[in-house]
């Protein structure tokens, strides 16, 4: 199996990498920690594991980490592993925006033979839009275009638009705003009828509502001892809606080596790792829950599940 894995990584080829977690039953495993839970199991201990695949999504290696480790800190060990264990030095690492922090990118820039592809975070995207560096009008004729910006020296930025994703995000936002408005109307009726009084008590009830659906930034709230009024922030909603379906790919791979369209396709190949995680966790292999207490047994359990996915 090891020799077979080595053949799947080619010099100059793509390496896809992402991190996920699975919850652990019991409290005695030294790897099990509280962390960002991706299983929807609140207050459950978990372990993290990172999956390395080739450009097709075929698994190459898996590494198990403490359950509270951050995504970006696991990236460089994988690059070292690719170099030392597999003997492949010239690769293109593809990771999502959570994996490829600026610190991780700076470290990759100092590593010979490693190029990378990732995406900008939404706050960076919004900054480029406000500065005028990102011209949304260019999307009238095409769904992607390439440009450069001094804040990202020696990098290529590729702006992409997905119309279907834009519709989905717009629909989801409106659903959340409508649901929040309905809950705020209930609070307003209580205040108007005198059944809820006091700025502090009203504030607590309103805070519970706006935090439930995570859209507090889109509402202007006026809270007094016997009065509560809210309105939607139309301008802020419109600004966010303008970015629906738009994402920015950033890479240091030269254009002569990879076109803009190929770069976008290679970033989207990360969906193959997500498919692997779904297969490992829910569809086929059921890696979770983990009942082992000894760290090496946890690693063996996850490694065997990866081998099974390789066969699948």
ZADOZA-193356 format. One record per atom (N, C-alpha, C): x, y, z; residue number from 0; atom name. Coordinates in steps of 0.02 Angstrom, whole numbers, plus 50000, padded with zeros to 5 digits. Example, Ala and Ser with C-alpha at 12.3 -4.5 7.8 and 13.67 -1.06 7.14 Angstrom:
% ZADOZA-193356
     xx     yy     zz  seq  atom
  50660  49716  50390    0     N
  50615  49775  50390    0    CA
  50660  49835  50390    0     C
  50642  49888  50354    1     N
  50684  49947  50357    1    CA
  50645  50002  50394    1     C
This chain:
% ZADOZA-193356
     xx     yy     zz  seq  atom
  50042  49940  50000    0     N
  50000  50000  50000    0    CA
  50043  50063  50000    0     C
  50099  50061  50036    1     N
  50143  50120  50038    1    CA
  50169  50136  49969    1     C
  50194  50085  49932    2     N
  50220  50097  49865    2    CA
  50166  50124  49819    2     C
  50105  50098  49828    3     N
  50049  50121  49788    3    CA
  50035  50195  49801    3     C
  50040  50216  49865    4     N
  50028  50285  49883    4    CA
  50080  50330  49850    4     C
  50143  50309  49852    5     N
  50197  50351  49825    5    CA
  50184  50367  49752    5     C
  50158  50319  49715    6     N
  50147  50328  49644    6    CA
  50092  50380  49630    6     C
  50049  50395  49679    7     N
  49995  50442  49666    7    CA
  50018  50514  49671    7     C
  50075  50528  49702    8     N
  50102  50596  49705    8    CA
  50155  50605  49652    8     C
  50143  50653  49608    9     N
  50189  50666  49553    9    CA
  50224  50733  49563    9     C
  50288  50738  49546   10     N
  50323  50803  49550   10    CA
  50285  50855  49508   10     C
  50273  50913  49539   11     N
  50236  50966  49506   11    CA
  50161  50958  49509   11     C
  50137  50903  49540   12     N
  50065  50890  49541   12    CA
  50030  50923  49600   12     C
  49964  50915  49601   13     N
  49923  50944  49654   13    CA
  49924  50899  49716   13     C
  49924  50932  49774   14     N
  49915  50898  49838   14    CA
  49858  50934  49873   14     C
  49803  50899  49886   15     N
  49746  50928  49921   15    CA
  49751  50911  49994   15     C
  49736  50961  50037   16     N
  49741  50948  50109   16    CA
  49686  50985  50147   16     C
  49655  50949  50193   17     N
  49604  50980  50236   17    CA
  49602  50943  50302   17     C
  49571  50976  50352   18     N
  49568  50949  50420   18    CA
  49495  50942  50441   18     C
  49481  50889  50477   19     N
  49415  50880  50506   19    CA
  49423  50851  50576   19     C
  49367  50835  50608   20     N
  49370  50809  50676   20    CA
  49316  50756  50685   20     C
  49325  50713  50734   21     N
  49274  50664  50753   21    CA
  49272  50660  50829   21     C
  49212  50651  50855   22     N
  49205  50652  50928   22    CA
  49226  50586  50959   22     C
  49247  50590  51022   23     N
  49273  50533  51058   23    CA
  49228  50518  51118   23     C
  49213  50455  51128   24     N
  49176  50435  51188   24    CA
  49225  50422  51244   24     C
  49210  50447  51303   25     N
  49256  50439  51359   25    CA
  49300  50500  51367   25     C
  49341  50499  51420   26     N
  49382  50558  51437   26    CA
  49455  50541  51447   26     C
  49478  50481  51431   27     N
  49545  50460  51449   27    CA
  49595  50461  51391   27     C
  49572  50474  51331   28     N
  49618  50476  51274   28    CA
  49658  50541  51276   28     C
  49725  50538  51273   29     N
  49766  50599  51278   29    CA
  49758  50646  51219   29     C
  49734  50620  51162   30     N
  49724  50662  51104   30    CA
  49657  50700  51106   30     C
  49611  50675  51147   31     N
  49544  50703  51148   31    CA
  49543  50770  51185   31     C
  49519  50821  51150   32     N
  49515  50889  51179   32    CA
  49451  50922  51155   32     C
  49431  50974  51191   33     N
  49376  51015  51167   33    CA
  49402  51062  51114   33     C
  49366  51067  51059   34     N
  49389  51111  51004   34    CA
  49330  51129  50960   34     C
  49347  51156  50901   35     N
  49295  51174  50852   35    CA
  49261  51111  50828   35     C
  49200  51100  50851   36     N
  49166  51037  50837   36    CA
  49130  51039  50770   36     C
  49149  50995  50725   37     N
  49118  50992  50658   37    CA
  49063  50940  50654   37     C
  49051  50904  50709   38     N
  49001  50851  50709   38    CA
  48936  50873  50741   38     C
  48933  50935  50765   39     N
  48873  50958  50798   39    CA
  48862  50927  50866   39     C
  48917  50903  50897   40     N
  48914  50872  50963   40    CA
  48944  50920  51014   40     C
  48904  50963  51042   41     N
  48929  51012  51089   41    CA
  48953  50979  51153   41     C
  49008  51007  51180   42     N
  49037  50984  51243   42    CA
  49066  50913  51238   42     C
  49076  50888  51177   43     N
  49107  50822  51168   43    CA
  49181  50831  51153   43     C
  49223  50788  51184   44     N
  49293  50787  51166   44    CA
  49300  50760  51095   44     C
  49354  50779  51062   45     N
  49363  50759  50993   45    CA
  49438  50752  50976   45     C
  49452  50721  50920   46     N
  49519  50721  50891   46    CA
  49514  50752  50821   46     C
  49566  50786  50800   47     N
  49570  50813  50733   47    CA
  49614  50768  50690   47     C
  49599  50765  50626   48     N
  49643  50727  50581   48    CA
  49642  50761  50512   48     C
  49702  50765  50483   49     N
  49710  50797  50419   49    CA
  49722  50745  50365   49     C
  49687  50752  50309   50     N
  49692  50704  50254   50    CA
  49728  50736  50195   50     C
  49779  50702  50171   51     N
  49816  50722  50112   51    CA
  49795  50678  50054   51     C
  49776  50709  49999   52     N
  49758  50671  49939   52    CA
  49794  50699  49879   52     C
  49795  50661  49825   53     N
  49820  50687  49762   53    CA
  49766  50729  49729   53     C
  49779  50752  49669   54     N
  49731  50796  49635   54    CA
  49664  50764  49619   54     C
  49662  50697  49619   55     N
  49599  50662  49605   55    CA
  49557  50652  49667   55     C
  49587  50667  49727   56     N
  49553  50653  49789   56    CA
  49569  50584  49816   56     C
  49617  50549  49787   57     N
  49638  50484  49811   57    CA
  49682  50493  49872   57     C
  49667  50462  49930   58     N
  49705  50475  49991   58    CA
  49777  50452  49987   58     C
  49820  50491  50017   59     N
  49892  50477  50017   59    CA
  49916  50466  50088   59     C
  49893  50508  50135   60     N
  49915  50504  50204   60    CA
  49864  50536  50249   60     C
  49864  50516  50312   61     N
  49821  50546  50362   61    CA
  49862  50556  50426   61     C
  49852  50613  50458   62     N
  49886  50629  50520   62    CA
  49835  50646  50573   62     C
  49845  50622  50634   63     N
  49799  50633  50689   63    CA
  49829  50684  50737   63     C
  49788  50733  50759   64     N
  49811  50787  50802   64    CA
  49765  50793  50863   64     C
  49789  50830  50911   65     N
  49747  50847  50969   65    CA
  49683  50881  50944   65     C
  49630  50872  50982   66     N
  49565  50897  50961   66    CA
  49558  50972  50962   66     C
  49606  51008  50992   67     N
  49601  51081  50995   67    CA
  49652  51116  50951   67     C
  49686  51079  50908   68     N
  49737  51110  50865   68    CA
  49703  51150  50810   68     C
  49733  51206  50791   69     N
  49705  51248  50737   69    CA
  49725  51220  50669   69     C
  49684  51234  50619   70     N
  49696  51206  50552   70    CA
  49764  51225  50525   70     C
  49781  51289  50527   71     N
  49841  51314  50493   71    CA
  49905  51286  50523   71     C
  49906  51268  50587   72     N
  49967  51243  50618   72    CA
  49983  51172  50596   72     C
  49936  51138  50563   73     N
  49948  51070  50540   73    CA
  49975  51067  50469   73     C
  49978  51124  50435   74     N
  49995  51124  50364   74    CA
  50069  51110  50352   74     C
  50114  51145  50388   75     N
  50185  51137  50375   75    CA
  50210  51066  50389   75     C
  50186  51033  50443   76     N
  50206  50963  50452   76    CA
  50188  50918  50393   76     C
  50133  50933  50359   77     N
  50114  50892  50301   77    CA
  50162  50904  50243   77     C
  50183  50966  50234   78     N
  50231  50982  50181   78    CA
  50297  50945  50195   78     C
  50319  50946  50257   79     N
  50380  50911  50275   79    CA
  50373  50836  50262   79     C
  50314  50810  50278   80     N
  50302  50739  50268   80    CA
  50304  50721  50194   80     C
  50275  50763  50152   81     N
  50276  50751  50080   81    CA
  50348  50750  50055   81     C
  50389  50796  50079   82     N
  50459  50799  50058   82    CA
  50498  50739  50083   82     C
  50492  50724  50147   83     N
  50536  50674  50177   83    CA
  50511  50603  50168   83     C
  50446  50592  50178   84     N
  50420  50524  50175   84    CA
  50410  50501  50103   84     C
  50383  50546  50062   85     N
  50368  50526  49993   85    CA
  50421  50548  49943   85     C
  50467  50591  49965   86     N
  50522  50610  49921   86    CA
  50501  50653  49863   86     C
  50444  50687  49868   87     N
  50419  50731  49815   87    CA
  50428  50803  49838   87     C
  50466  50842  49801   88     N
  50483  50909  49823   88    CA
  50444  50964  49786   88     C
  50429  50954  49724   89     N
  50396  51005  49684   89    CA
  50321  50991  49682   89     C
  50281  51025  49724   90     N
  50210  51012  49728   90    CA
  50171  51078  49732   90     C
  50107  51074  49719   91     N
  50061  51130  49728   91    CA
  50011  51111  49782   91     C
  50015  51144  49840   92     N
  49970  51129  49895   92    CA
  49906  51170  49887   92     C
  49849  51136  49893   93     N
  49784  51169  49889   93    CA
  49751  51164  49957   93     C
  49734  51221  49986   94     N
  49700  51222  50051   94    CA
  49649  51277  50054   94     C
  49599  51270  50096   95     N
  49547  51320  50101   95    CA
  49571  51381  50140   95     C
  49529  51432  50145   96     N
  49549  51495  50176   96    CA
  49562  51488  50250   96     C
  49531  51439  50283   97     N
  49545  51427  50353   97    CA
  49612  51393  50364   97     C
  49631  51351  50316   98     N
  49694  51315  50321   98    CA
  49753  51360  50306   98     C
  49746  51401  50254   99     N
  49802  51442  50229   99    CA
  49799  51511  50261   99     C
  49819  51516  50324  100     N
  49824  51582  50356  100    CA
  49883  51620  50326  100     C
  49887  51685  50339  101     N
  49942  51724  50312  101    CA
  50009  51699  50339  101     C
  50010  51679  50402  102     N
  50072  51653  50431  102    CA
  50092  51588  50396  102     C
  50044  51545  50382  103     N
  50060  51483  50347  103    CA
  50086  51497  50276  103     C
  50055  51546  50242  104     N
  50078  51564  50175  104    CA
  50149  51591  50177  104     C
  50164  51633  50227  105     N
  50232  51660  50233  105    CA
  50283  51604  50244  105     C
  50263  51553  50282  106     N
  50308  51497  50293  106    CA
  50317  51455  50229  106     C
  50262  51448  50191  107     N
  50267  51411  50128  107    CA
  50312  51448  50078  107     C
  50310  51515  50080  108     N
  50352  51552  50033  108    CA
  50426  51539  50044  108     C
  50444  51521  50106  109     N
  50513  51506  50120  109    CA
  50531  51433  50110  109     C
  50486  51393  50082  110     N
  50498  51322  50071  110    CA
  50509  51310  49997  110     C
  50567  51284  49979  111     N
  50584  51272  49909  111    CA
  50538  51219  49879  111     C
  50518  51232  49816  112     N
  50480  51182  49779  112    CA
  50406  51177  49797  112     C
  50381  51224  49837  113     N
  50311  51220  49857  113    CA
  50273  51282  49833  113     C
  50224  51271  49790  114     N
  50178  51324  49771  114    CA
  50111  51310  49806  114     C
  50065  51356  49802  115     N
  50002  51347  49839  115    CA
  49945  51383  49805  115     C
  49884  51360  49821  116     N
  49822  51390  49797  116    CA
  49774  51392  49857  116     C
  49744  51450  49868  117     N
  49694  51456  49921  117    CA
  49646  51511  49901  117     C
  49607  51536  49949  118     N
  49559  51589  49936  118    CA
  49563  51642  49990  118     C
  49544  51704  49972  119     N
  49543  51758  50021  119    CA
  49482  51751  50067  119     C
  49490  51775  50128  120     N
  49434  51777  50175  120    CA
  49387  51833  50156  120     C
  49326  51829  50180  121     N
  49274  51877  50160  121    CA
  49292  51949  50180  121     C
  49326  51958  50237  122     N
  49344  52026  50258  122    CA
  49396  52055  50210  122     C
  49441  52014  50184  123     N
  49490  52038  50134  123    CA
  49455  52054  50068  123     C
  49407  52013  50050  124     N
  49368  52025  49989  124    CA
  49331  52091  49994  124     C
  49301  52104  50052  125     N
  49263  52166  50062  125    CA
  49310  52227  50059  125     C
  49370  52220  50086  126     N
  49418  52276  50084  126    CA
  49437  52293  50013  126     C
  49450  52243  49972  127     N
  49468  52255  49902  127    CA
  49410  52288  49864  127     C
  49349  52269  49882  128     N
  49291  52300  49849  128    CA
  49285  52373  49869  128     C
  49294  52388  49934  129     N
  49287  52457  49957  129    CA
  49343  52501  49930  129     C
  49402  52473  49918  130     N
  49458  52511  49890  130    CA
  49450  52523  49815  130     C
  49405  52486  49783  131     N
  49397  52492  49711  131    CA
  49443  52447  49672  131     C
  49482  52405  49707  132     N
  49527  52360  49672  132    CA
  49489  52303  49638  132     C
  49432  52285  49666  133     N
  49390  52233  49637  133    CA
  49332  52266  49602  133     C
  49330  52262  49536  134     N
  49278  52293  49495  134    CA
  49224  52242  49479  134     C
  49168  52245  49514  135     N
  49115  52196  49503  135    CA
  49084  52202  49434  135     C
  49090  52261  49403  136     N
  49062  52270  49336  136    CA
  49093  52225  49284  136     C
  49154  52200  49298  137     N
  49187  52156  49250  137    CA
  49152  52088  49245  137     C
  49109  52073  49294  138     N
  49073  52010  49291  138    CA
  49015  52012  49242  138     C
  49002  52071  49212  139     N
  48947  52075  49164  139    CA
  48960  52031  49103  139     C
  49024  52021  49087  140     N
  49041  51984  49026  140    CA
  49072  51915  49040  140     C
  49097  51904  49100  141     N
  49129  51840  49114  141    CA
  49123  51825  49188  141     C
  49132  51762  49204  142     N
  49124  51740  49274  142    CA
  49190  51734  49312  142     C
  49246  51751  49280  143     N
  49308  51756  49317  143    CA
  49356  51803  49280  143     C
  49397  51837  49319  144     N
  49450  51879  49289  144    CA
  49507  51883  49339  144     C
  49566  51896  49312  145     N
  49627  51896  49353  145    CA
  49654  51967  49360  145     C
  49681  51982  49419  146     N
  49712  52047  49430  146    CA
  49764  52041  49484  146     C
  49801  52094  49495  147     N
  49853  52095  49547  147    CA
  49841  52154  49593  147     C
  49869  52149  49654  148     N
  49860  52202  49704  148    CA
  49924  52207  49745  148     C
  49947  52268  49761  149     N
  50010  52276  49799  149    CA
  50009  52243  49868  149     C
  49950  52232  49896  150     N
  49947  52199  49962  150    CA
  49964  52125  49958  150     C
  49965  52098  49896  151     N
  49980  52028  49886  151    CA
  50035  52022  49834  151     C
  50096  52042  49851  152     N
  50151  52043  49802  152    CA
  50169  51972  49779  152     C
  50187  51968  49715  153     N
  50207  51904  49685  153    CA
  50152  51852  49687  153     C
  50090  51875  49690  154     N
  50033  51830  49690  154    CA
  49984  51849  49635  154     C
  49946  51801  49613  155     N
  49892  51813  49566  155    CA
  49826  51808  49604  155     C
  49781  51855  49590  156     N
  49714  51853  49619  156    CA
  49664  51840  49562  156     C
  49621  51793  49572  157     N
  49572  51774  49521  157    CA
  49502  51780  49552  157     C
  49464  51827  49527  158     N
  49396  51838  49553  158    CA
  49347  51793  49514  158     C
  49304  51760  49551  159     N
  49257  51713  49521  159    CA
  49186  51729  49545  159     C
  49138  51713  49503  160     N
  49068  51722  49522  160    CA
  49030  51659  49507  160     C
  48992  51635  49556  161     N
  48950  51577  49549  161    CA
  48878  51599  49557  161     C
  48840  51606  49502  162     N
  48771  51632  49507  162    CA
  48726  51589  49551  162     C
  48734  51524  49548  163     N
  48692  51480  49589  163    CA
  48706  51490  49664  163     C
  48771  51497  49680  164     N
  48790  51510  49750  164    CA
  48762  51578  49773  164     C
  48762  51627  49727  165     N
  48735  51693  49744  165    CA
  48661  51687  49763  165     C
  48623  51649  49723  166     N
  48552  51640  49738  166    CA
  48542  51605  49806  166     C
  48583  51555  49818  167     N
  48577  51517  49880  167    CA
  48591  51561  49941  167     C
  48644  51601  49937  168     N
  48662  51644  49994  168    CA
  48610  51699  50003  168     C
  48585  51726  49948  169     N
  48534  51778  49954  169    CA
  48471  51751  49986  169     C
  48451  51690  49966  170     N
  48392  51659  49995  170    CA
  48402  51645  50069  170     C
  48461  51620  50086  171     N
  48474  51604  50157  171    CA
  48474  51667  50200  171     C
  48505  51721  50174  172     N
  48506  51784  50212  172    CA
  48436  51810  50224  172     C
  48395  51810  50172  173     N
  48327  51836  50179  173    CA
  48287  51792  50228  173     C
  48299  51727  50228  174     N
  48264  51684  50275  174    CA
  48283  51700  50346  174     C
  48348  51711  50358  175     N
  48372  51728  50425  175    CA
  48346  51796  50448  175     C
  48345  51844  50402  176     N
  48320  51911  50419  176    CA
  48245  51908  50435  176     C
  48208  51870  50396  177     N
  48136  51865  50408  177    CA
  48122  51831  50474  177     C
  48159  51777  50488  178     N
  48149  51742  50552  178    CA
  48167  51786  50611  178     C
  48221  51824  50604  179     N
  48241  51869  50658  179    CA
  48190  51924  50668  179     C
  48165  51952  50613  180     N
  48114  52004  50617  180    CA
  48051  51980  50652  180     C
  48031  51918  50637  181     N
  47971  51890  50669  181    CA
  47981  51884  50745  181     C
  48040  51864  50766  182     N
  48054  51858  50837  182    CA
  48058  51927  50870  182     C
  48087  51976  50835  183     N
  48091  52044  50862  183    CA
  48022  52075  50867  183     C
  47978  52058  50821  184     N
  47908  52083  50825  184    CA
  47875  52059  50889  184     C
  47889  51997  50909  185     N
  47860  51970  50971  185    CA
  47885  52010  51031  185     C
  47950  52025  51031  186     N
  47979  52065  51085  186    CA
  47947  52134  51087  186     C
  47939  52164  51027  187     N
  47910  52231  51024  187    CA
  47838  52232  51051  187     C
  47800  52181  51036  188     N
  47731  52178  51061  188    CA
  47730  52173  51138  188     C
  47777  52134  51165  189     N
  47781  52129  51238  189    CA
  47798  52197  51269  189     C
  47843  52234  51238  190     N
  47862  52300  51264  190    CA
  47803  52348  51257  190     C
  47770  52348  51199  191     N
  47715  52394  51187  191    CA
  47657  52382  51236  191     C
  47649  52320  51257  192     N
  47594  52303  51303  192    CA
  47614  52311  51376  192     C
  47678  52329  51387  193     N
  47701  52339  51455  193    CA
  47718  52276  51492  193     C
  47721  52220  51457  194     N
  47737  52156  51489  194    CA
  47812  52145  51494  194     C
  47851  52185  51459  195     N
  47924  52182  51463  195    CA
  47950  52252  51469  195     C
  47983  52267  51524  196     N
  48005  52336  51537  196    CA
  48077  52335  51563  196     C
  48108  52394  51556  197     N
  48176  52401  51580  197    CA
  48226  52388  51524  197     C
  48271  52435  51516  198     N
  48320  52430  51461  198    CA
  48360  52366  51465  198     C
  48380  52347  51525  199     N
  48422  52287  51533  199    CA
  48383  52224  51513  199     C
  48323  52217  51537  200     N
  48283  52157  51522  200    CA
  48266  52154  51448  200     C
  48248  52211  51419  201     N
  48233  52211  51347  201    CA
  48295  52193  51308  201     C
  48352  52221  51328  202     N
  48415  52208  51293  202    CA
  48434  52134  51295  202     C
  48424  52102  51351  203     N
  48439  52031  51356  203    CA
  48395  51990  51309  203     C
  48330  52006  51308  204     N
  48285  51969  51263  204    CA
  48302  51981  51190  204     C
  48316  52043  51172  205     N
  48334  52060  51103  205    CA
  48400  52026  51083  205     C
  48449  52028  51129  206     N
  48513  51997  51114  206    CA
  48506  51922  51101  206     C
  48461  51891  51139  207     N
  48450  51819  51129  207    CA
  48423  51806  51059  207     C
  48381  51851  51034  208     N
  48351  51842  50968  208    CA
  48402  51852  50912  208     C
  48437  51909  50914  209     N
  48482  51925  50858  209    CA
  48542  51879  50856  209     C
  48562  51852  50914  210     N
  48618  51806  50914  210    CA
  48598  51736  50892  210     C
  48534  51721  50895  211     N
  48510  51655  50875  211    CA
  48522  51643  50802  211     C
  48510  51693  50760  212     N
  48517  51685  50687  212    CA
  48580  51719  50659  212     C
  48621  51748  50701  213     N
  48686  51776  50681  213    CA
  48681  51831  50629  213     C
  48629  51873  50633  214     N
  48621  51928  50585  214    CA
  48614  51995  50622  214     C
  48641  52000  50682  215     N
  48634  52061  50721  215    CA
  48660  52122  50685  215     C
  48714  52113  50644  216     N
  48744  52171  50610  216    CA
  48697  52203  50559  216     C
  48645  52168  50540  217     N
  48598  52194  50489  217    CA
  48538  52230  50520  217     C
  48538  52240  50586  218     N
  48481  52273  50618  218    CA
  48505  52331  50660  218     C
  48469  52388  50655  219     N
  48480  52445  50699  219    CA
  48429  52441  50755  219     C
  48452  52441  50817  220     N
  48408  52430  50874  220    CA
  48406  52492  50918  220     C
  48347  52510  50939  221     N
  48337  52565  50988  221    CA
  48301  52536  51048  221     C
  48336  52536  51105  222     N
  48309  52505  51166  222    CA
  48306  52558  51221  222     C
  48247  52569  51247  223     N
  48237  52614  51304  223    CA
  48199  52577  51358  223     C
  48185  52610  51413  224     N
  48153  52576  51470  224    CA
  48084  52550  51453  224     C
  48047  52586  51410  225     N
  47979  52564  51394  225    CA
  47967  52567  51318  225     C
  48020  52563  51280  226     N
  48013  52569  51207  226    CA
  48067  52527  51172  226     C
  48045  52493  51119  227     N
  48092  52455  51078  227    CA
  48073  52463  51004  227     C
  48122  52483  50964  228     N
  48112  52492  50892  228    CA
  48172  52460  50856  228     C
  48158  52429  50799  229     N
  48212  52402  50759  229    CA
  48199  52416  50685  229     C
  48252  52422  50647  230     N
  48247  52428  50574  230    CA
  48304  52389  50542  230     C
  48293  52369  50481  231     N
  48347  52336  50444  231    CA
  48397  52388  50419  231     C
  48460  52371  50420  232     N
  48512  52414  50391  232    CA
  48517  52398  50316  232     C
  48478  52433  50277  233     N
  48471  52417  50206  233    CA
  48538  52423  50169  233     C
  48576  52476  50184  234     N
  48639  52487  50149  234    CA
  48688  52431  50164  234     C
  48692  52410  50227  235     N
  48739  52357  50245  235    CA
  48718  52291  50213  235     C
  48653  52278  50211  236     N
  48629  52217  50179  236    CA
  48645  52217  50104  236     C
  48636  52275  50073  237     N
  48651  52279  50001  237    CA
  48725  52269  49987  237     C
  48768  52296  50031  238     N
  48840  52288  50022  238    CA
  48859  52214  50026  238     C
  48831  52179  50074  239     N
  48846  52108  50080  239    CA
  48818  52069  50022  239     C
  48758  52087  50000  240     N
  48726  52051  49945  240    CA
  48765  52059  49880  240     C
  48800  52115  49873  241     N
  48840  52126  49812  241    CA
  48896  52075  49805  241     C
  48916  52045  49861  242     N
  48971  51997  49860  242    CA
  48946  51925  49859  242     C
  48881  51915  49856  243     N
  48854  51847  49854  243    CA
  48880  51810  49793  243     C
  48904  51750  49804  244     N
  48928  51709  49749  244    CA
  48996  51727  49723  244     C
  49029  51776  49753  245     N
  49095  51798  49730  245    CA
  49148  51774  49779  245     C
  49201  51746  49752  246     N
  49257  51725  49793  246    CA
  49322  51740  49755  246     C
  49376  51747  49793  247     N
  49440  51766  49764  247    CA
  49492  51712  49777  247     C
  49518  51684  49724  248     N
  49572  51635  49729  248    CA
  49638  51673  49730  248     C
  49684  51653  49774  249     N
  49751  51681  49775  249    CA
  49802  51625  49768  249     C
  49853  51637  49728  250     N
  49903  51586  49715  250    CA
  49969  51618  49696  250     C
  50023  51581  49706  251     N
  50089  51602  49682  251    CA
  50112  51560  49623  251     C
  50068  51519  49596  252     N
  50085  51479  49537  252    CA
  50087  51525  49476  252     C
  50141  51527  49438  253     N
  50145  51572  49380  253    CA
  50092  51556  49328  253     C
  50071  51608  49291  254     N
  50020  51598  49239  254    CA
  50044  51552  49184  254     C
  50109  51553  49171  255     N
  50135  51509  49118  255    CA
  50129  51435  49137  255     C
  50123  51423  49201  256     N
  50118  51354  49226  256    CA
  50045  51332  49234  256     C
  50002  51380  49251  257     N
  49932  51364  49264  257    CA
  49888  51423  49246  257     C
  49840  51414  49201  258     N
  49796  51468  49181  258    CA
  49748  51486  49238  258     C
  49715  51543  49231  259     N
  49667  51564  49282  259    CA
  49611  51513  49290  259     C
  49585  51489  49234  260     N
  49530  51440  49237  260    CA
  49553  51375  49270  260     C
  49613  51352  49254  261     N
  49639  51291  49285  261    CA
  49651  51301  49359  261     C
  49673  51361  49379  262     N
  49684  51375  49450  262    CA
  49619  51370  49489  262     C
  49565  51397  49461  263     N
  49500  51393  49493  263    CA
  49477  51321  49498  263     C
  49485  51283  49443  264     N
  49465  51213  49445  264    CA
  49505  51174  49497  264     C
  49569  51189  49502  265     N
  49611  51153  49551  265    CA
  49591  51171  49622  265     C
  49570  51233  49635  266     N
  49546  51250  49702  266    CA
  49482  51213  49717  266     C
  49438  51209  49668  267     N
  49374  51174  49678  267    CA
  49384  51099  49689  267     C
  49444  51074  49671  268     N
  49458  51003  49683  268    CA
  49457  50985  49756  268     C
  49461  51036  49801  269     N
  49455  51023  49872  269    CA
  49390  50988  49890  269     C
  49341  50994  49847  270     N
  49277  50959  49860  270    CA
  49288  50884  49863  270     C
  49342  50859  49831  271     N
  49356  50788  49834  271    CA
  49376  50767  49905  271     C
  49410  50811  49941  272     N
  49428  50796  50010  272    CA
  49365  50797  50053  272     C
  49321  50844  50040  273     N
  49258  50846  50077  273    CA
  49218  50782  50064  273     C
  49220  50758  50003  274     N
  49186  50695  49987  274    CA
  49217  50637  50027  274     C
  49283  50638  50033  275     N
  49317  50586  50072  275    CA
  49295  50589  50145  275     C
  49290  50650  50173  276     N
  49268  50657  50242  276    CA
  49197  50631  50252  276     C
  49153  50647  50205  277     N
  49084  50623  50210  277    CA
  49082  50547  50208  277     C
  49123  50518  50165  278     N
  49125  50445  50160  278    CA
  49152  50414  50224  278     C
  49204  50445  50252  279     N
  49235  50419  50313  279    CA
  49188  50425  50373  279     C
  49149  50479  50376  280     N
  49113  50494  50437  280    CA
  49040  50473  50436  280     C
  49009  50471  50378  281     N
  48937  50461  50378  281    CA
  48913  50409  50328  281     C
  48939  50410  50268  282     N
  48908  50371  50215  282    CA
  48928  50297  50217  282     C
  48994  50284  50220  283     N
  49018  50216  50211  283    CA
  49052  50186  50272  283     C
  49098  50224  50303  284     N
  49145  50193  50348  284    CA
  49132  50206  50422  284     C
  49097  50259  50438  285     N
  49078  50273  50507  285    CA
  49138  50273  50555  285     C
  49184  50318  50541  286     N
  49244  50324  50583  286    CA
  49225  50345  50654  286     C
  49170  50379  50662  287     N
  49148  50403  50727  287    CA
  49088  50363  50752  287     C
  49076  50359  50819  288     N
  49119  50388  50871  288    CA
  49181  50345  50883  288     C
  49231  50374  50913  289     N
  49293  50339  50928  289    CA
  49292  50319  51002  289     C
  49303  50255  51014  290     N
  49299  50228  51082  290    CA
  49367  50212  51112  290     C
  49421  50217  51073  291     N
  49487  50199  51098  291    CA
  49513  50249  51149  291     C
  49553  50225  51195  292     N
  49583  50268  51246  292    CA
  49656  50283  51233  292     C
  49691  50237  51200  293     N
  49764  50244  51188  293    CA
  49774  50281  51122  293     C
  49821  50330  51123  294     N
  49831  50373  51064  294    CA
  49848  50333  51002  294     C
  49892  50284  51007  295     N
  49912  50245  50948  295    CA
  49853  50206  50919  295     C
  49807  50185  50962  296     N
  49749  50149  50938  296    CA
  49701  50196  50900  296     C
  49697  50257  50924  297     N
  49657  50307  50887  297    CA
  49687  50318  50818  297     C
  49753  50327  50816  298     N
  49787  50338  50751  298    CA
  49777  50277  50706  298     C
  49782  50217  50734  299     N
  49772  50157  50693  299    CA
  49700  50152  50667  299     C
  49653  50169  50709  300     N
  49582  50168  50689  300    CA
  49570  50214  50630  300     C
  49595  50275  50634  301     N
  49585  50323  50579  301    CA
  49625  50303  50517  301     C
  49685  50276  50528  302     N
  49725  50253  50471  302    CA
  49691  50196  50433  302     C
  49662  50149  50470  303     N
  49627  50093  50438  303    CA
  49566  50117  50399  303     C
  49532  50168  50427  304     N
  49476  50196  50390  304    CA
  49499  50230  50326  304     C
  49558  50262  50328  305     N
  49585  50292  50268  305    CA
  49603  50239  50216  305     C
  49632  50183  50239  306     N
  49648  50128  50192  306    CA
  49584  50101  50160  306     C
  49532  50096  50200  307     N
  49468  50072  50174  307    CA
  49441  50120  50121  307     C
  49448  50186  50134  308     N
  49425  50234  50084  308    CA
  49468  50231  50021  308     C
  49532  50218  50030  309     N
  49576  50209  49972  309    CA
  49552  50152  49928  309     C
  49533  50096  49959  310     N
  49507  50039  49921  310    CA
  49441  50057  49888  310     C
  49398  50092  49926  311     N
  49333  50112  49899  311    CA
  49341  50158  49839  311     C
